[in-house]
């Protein structure tokens, strides 16, 4: 019996604020030091999850998350996520839905506008979740895209989707900006001092996989990609637990997965105080109680994805006796 605990957005890139990179989490650092450590060449949470469930690259993120939000559907799908594009003197910077707080009625109204405008191109838009929108695309029109995770906070020039069909995907983003500029939803948002939902970001192309490996008996996650993989693999699915006591034991020879993604939203919003608070909460509520998990699981693997690799520390019951191993800061060499 084993347990994988995935914590996205804890390992930070060099350009992250110094106060965040200097964070110390004593409980987590202690257990990482006592575990069997390794690094694998998989950048980002989605890549690590996709590999665990034996998906082929490029990962069909849209089709998988749609399975979580509305059930599996046939066809080629893209995410068409609501975003805010901030125009500067020399760049257009993308900010995702974490800064928008999109309401369901706003999503329905804006997606309805997109559907009416692009129906002649054979596109079918779906607002399956307020902050996650989708579009079914004719097979001949599927573009190559940049993931939202890689585009957030960056200049979108050079990252726009590109296809080989008749649809100009960069032009479709420009048309969307024009459609949304004076849309009643945005007029009302701006009157209330909220950022406009002024475009969409197309990404995550692909078909829902016919077969998904079943590496886990149980999956605990709020992350849409993890939840979609759980549904497609037939795993028992539950919400991300607030503490280890909510994680049930599994049958001998089986594994469970927990995804603790409470750091992602604050990081993308640039809310350093919320990120630090959430990280401290994880250390106190989760990693301070590692001995309890080791009473129920033969091994616990802590998985820390970053933008250029994934770090793992496998902890077994004997780890509690490796007290002589020194703790090091999480981002010491990240």
PyMOL commands that set and color helices and strands:
alter all, ss='L'
color gray80, all
select helices_A, chain A and resi 18-21+26-34+45-52+61-70+97-99+104-121+139-141+148-151+169-181+184-191+224-233+244-246+262-269+272-285+287-296+317-321
alter helices_A, ss='H'
color red, helices_A
select strands_A, chain A and resi 2-6+36-40+76-87+92-95+124-129+132-137+199-207+218-220+236-238+255-259+299-305+310-316
alter strands_A, ss='S'
color yellow, strands_A
deselect
rebuild
show_as cartoon
